[in-house]
Amino acid sequence: MRDRPVIVLLMCGTLLMSGCSCLVLGHPACGHLALGHLEQGDTYSDVEQWDEAITEYSKAIELNPVYTAAYGKRGYAYAKKGEFDKAIDDLDLAIELEPKFAQAYGYRGYTYAQEGQVAEAVSDLEKCIELSDDPVVVQAAEQLLDELR
């Protein structure tokens, strides 16, 4: 019985490290809710309703503060709105949380390109191509690289 608090703390730490913070908070459905907000954000993003997309991605992040896909997609939405500082902040965090998140490098490369920071854009787009196994992501990054060169 005396070891139970230690075991609970170890389990909580493990869950937090794996990105399951909602389970630690006692809400097992939060992971599904976060995914639902991510998908709704994607729906808004598809029709270029950036404010609505950002709201949904933010809700996903509130439910799961280490949800790298939500940070990446919210960063891209900020970039599309021209809010480059917010975009870079989100994309930096996504990459910090998941250093091999190819799409985040692609989104950040796009953002840097929009700001005219060509060297940074090229570096991130090359990293995106190196990490990605998705031909659509690779093709988009290569196309933007060609435009920058």
C-alpha positions as CSV (number, residue, x, y, z in Angstrom):
1,M,0.0,0.0,0.0
2,R,2.8,2.4,0.8
3,D,4.3,1.9,-2.7
4,R,1.0,2.9,-4.4
5,P,1.7,6.7,-4.6
6,V,5.1,6.0,-6.1
7,I,3.6,3.7,-8.7
8,V,0.9,6.2,-9.6
9,L,3.5,8.9,-10.0
10,L,5.6,6.7,-12.2
11,M,2.5,5.9,-14.3
12,C,1.6,9.6,-14.6
13,G,5.1,10.5,-15.7
14,T,5.1,7.7,-18.3
15,L,1.7,8.9,-19.6
16,L,2.8,12.5,-19.8
17,M,6.0,11.5,-21.6
18,S,4.0,9.6,-24.2
19,G,1.6,12.5,-24.8
20,C,-1.4,11.0,-23.0
21,S,-1.9,13.9,-20.5
22,C,-5.6,13.6,-20.6
23,L,-5.5,10.1,-19.1
24,V,-3.4,11.5,-16.3
25,L,-6.0,14.1,-15.7
26,G,-8.7,11.4,-15.4
27,H,-10.4,12.0,-18.8
28,P,-9.8,9.0,-21.0
29,A,-11.9,10.5,-23.7
30,C,-9.7,13.6,-24.1
31,G,-7.5,11.9,-26.6
32,H,-10.5,11.2,-28.8
33,L,-11.7,14.8,-28.3
34,A,-8.4,16.2,-29.2
35,L,-8.3,14.2,-32.4
36,G,-11.9,15.4,-33.1
37,H,-10.8,19.0,-32.8
38,L,-7.7,18.3,-35.0
39,E,-9.9,16.8,-37.7
40,Q,-12.4,19.7,-37.4
41,G,-9.4,22.1,-37.8
42,D,-8.4,20.2,-40.9
43,T,-11.9,20.6,-42.3
44,Y,-11.7,24.4,-41.8
45,S,-8.1,24.5,-43.2
46,D,-9.3,22.7,-46.3
47,V,-11.6,25.6,-47.1
48,E,-9.1,28.2,-45.9
49,Q,-11.1,29.3,-42.8
50,W,-7.9,30.0,-40.9
51,D,-9.4,31.6,-37.8
52,E,-11.8,28.6,-37.3
53,A,-8.9,26.1,-37.9
54,I,-6.7,27.9,-35.4
55,T,-9.5,27.7,-32.8
56,E,-10.0,24.0,-33.3
57,Y,-6.2,23.2,-33.2
58,S,-6.0,25.3,-30.1
59,K,-8.8,23.2,-28.5
60,A,-6.9,20.1,-29.4
61,I,-3.7,21.5,-27.7
62,E,-5.7,22.5,-24.6
63,L,-6.8,18.8,-24.3
64,N,-3.3,17.5,-25.1
65,P,-0.5,20.0,-24.6
66,V,2.0,17.8,-26.3
67,Y,0.0,17.2,-29.5
68,T,2.6,17.8,-32.1
69,A,0.3,17.5,-35.1
70,A,-1.9,20.2,-33.6
71,Y,1.0,22.6,-33.1
72,G,2.2,21.9,-36.7
73,K,-1.1,22.5,-38.3
74,R,-1.9,25.6,-36.2
75,G,1.5,26.9,-37.2
76,Y,0.7,26.5,-40.8
77,A,-2.7,28.2,-40.3
78,Y,-1.0,31.1,-38.7
79,A,1.4,31.3,-41.6
80,K,-1.4,31.4,-44.1
81,K,-2.9,34.3,-42.1
82,G,0.4,36.1,-42.3
83,E,1.0,35.8,-38.5
84,F,4.6,34.5,-39.0
85,D,5.9,34.9,-35.5
86,K,3.1,32.8,-34.1
87,A,3.6,30.3,-36.9
88,I,7.3,30.0,-36.1
89,D,6.6,29.6,-32.4
90,D,4.2,26.7,-32.9
91,L,6.4,25.0,-35.5
92,D,9.5,25.4,-33.3
93,L,7.6,23.7,-30.5
94,A,6.3,20.9,-32.8
95,I,9.9,20.2,-33.9
96,E,11.2,20.4,-30.3
97,L,8.5,17.9,-29.2
98,E,9.1,15.6,-32.2
99,P,12.4,16.3,-33.9
100,K,11.6,14.0,-36.9
101,F,8.3,15.6,-37.7
102,A,8.9,16.2,-41.4
103,Q,5.7,18.2,-42.0
104,A,6.6,20.7,-39.3
105,Y,9.9,21.4,-41.1
106,G,7.9,21.8,-44.4
107,Y,5.5,24.2,-42.8
108,R,8.3,26.2,-41.2
109,G,10.1,26.2,-44.5
110,Y,7.0,27.6,-46.1
111,T,6.7,30.2,-43.4
112,Y,10.3,31.3,-43.8
113,A,9.8,31.5,-47.5
114,Q,6.8,33.8,-47.0
115,E,9.0,36.1,-44.8
116,G,11.8,36.1,-47.4
117,Q,14.2,34.2,-45.2
118,V,15.4,32.0,-48.1
119,A,18.4,30.3,-46.4
120,E,16.2,29.2,-43.4
121,A,13.5,28.1,-45.8
122,V,15.8,26.0,-47.9
123,S,17.3,24.4,-44.8
124,D,13.9,23.4,-43.4
125,L,12.6,22.2,-46.8
126,E,15.7,20.0,-47.3
127,K,15.2,18.6,-43.8
128,C,11.5,17.9,-44.6
129,I,12.5,16.0,-47.7
130,E,15.2,14.0,-45.8
131,L,12.7,13.0,-43.1
132,S,9.5,12.4,-45.0
133,D,8.3,9.2,-46.5
134,D,5.1,10.8,-47.8
135,P,5.5,11.5,-51.6
136,V,3.0,14.3,-51.5
137,V,4.9,16.1,-48.7
138,V,8.2,15.6,-50.5
139,Q,6.8,16.8,-53.8
140,A,5.4,20.0,-52.2
141,A,8.7,20.7,-50.5
142,E,10.7,20.1,-53.7
143,Q,8.3,22.4,-55.6
144,L,8.8,25.2,-53.1
145,L,12.6,24.6,-53.1
146,D,12.6,25.0,-56.9
147,E,10.7,28.3,-56.6
148,L,13.2,29.6,-54.1
149,R,16.3,28.7,-56.1
